[in-house]
Amino acid sequence: MPLPPQVLIIGGVAALVGVIALASQFRERKRREAYAEFCLIRGFKFEPQQANGERRFRDVFESFQKGGDKSWRNTVSGEKNGAPFTAFEYVWQQGGGKSRHTEHRCGMIWESDDVSFPKFALAPEGWFSRIGQHFGMQDIDFAESPEFSRAYRLTGPNEPAIRELFTPEIRRFLEATPRQQVIGGGRFLIWWFDARLPAVERLDEWLEQGDHIRRRFFKA
């Protein structure tokens, strides 16, 4: 007897989902192979998966406390221009049921015993934060740097220390390189994006861009 149409439809959907999952796994495996080769050539260390790799940074970066099924992956670590760094990809599940979706973060982390940053968060100024300022949302502005203040929202509990950290040199650099996202606190500085880690074709340039950020905040 021929199978009922609904059975054929369900079977076809299940087969399609399986094919998509296999294709995704294949692409991810190729990505990791490319990262591993990239790191081998440059003398970096590559770790495809690291259990709870985000744990030590949770107090600095609230995104590392969100959601479920957290995964710290595709870690690249080594030295860039003489400074140790860790590049990472962080993935988690947000929401539930039909609204469940995957979120990605990537970035670079630097740490040093020679610094103690006030806790701060820097992000591009948007319409939501501009509206929020009318209702008391914090945004540390600099009267002498109006372009910087228009371009970025800067927050943190210790405003005097943050103002001291954000020197005219740092503000001018950030004006010239818009849409940066930087988090700092204690011995850690994190430069991050809402995205996957860049492909190896872009990774050298991306790591260099991150190091430009590092050099402004860590004094030699």
KASUL-V432251 format. One line per field, one symbol per residue. ss: DSSP state (~ for helix, > for strand, _ for the rest). phi: phi as a letter, one per 40 degrees, with the letter a starting at -180 (. if undefined). burial: I if it has 9 or more other C-alpha atoms within 8 Angstrom, else O. A space follows every 50 residues. Layout:
ss = ???
phi = ???
burial = ???
This chain:
ss = ____~~~~~~~~~~~~~~~~~~~~~~~~~~~~~~~~~~~~~~__>>>>>_ ____~~~____~~~~__>>>>>>>>>>>>>__>>>>>>>>>>>>__~~~_ >>>>>>>>>>>_____>>>>>>>>__~~~~~~~____________~~~~~ ~>>>>___~~~~~~~__~~~~~~~~~_____>>>>>_>>>>>>______~ ~~~~~~~~~~~~~~~~~___
phi = .ccddcccccccccccccccccccccccccdccccccdccccgcbbbcaa cfccdcbcccbcdcbcgbfcabafcbbibbfgbcabcabbbabbgagccc acbbbbibbbaaccbacccabbadcbcccccdccbgccacbbdcbccccc cbbbbicbcdcccccccdccccccccbcgcbbbaigcbbbbaacacddcc cbcdcccccccccdcccbcc
burial = OOOOOOOIOOOOOOOOOOOOOOOOOOOOOOIIOIIIOIIIOOOIIIIOII OOOIOOIIOIIOOIOOIOOIIIIIIIIIIIOOOIIIIIIIIIIIOOOOOI OOIIIIIIIIIOOOOIIIIIIIIIIOOOIIOIIOOOOOOIIOOOIIOIIO IIIIIIOOIOOIOOOIOOOIIIOIIOOOOIIIIIIIIIIIIIOOOOIOOI OOIOOIIIOIIOIIIIOOOO
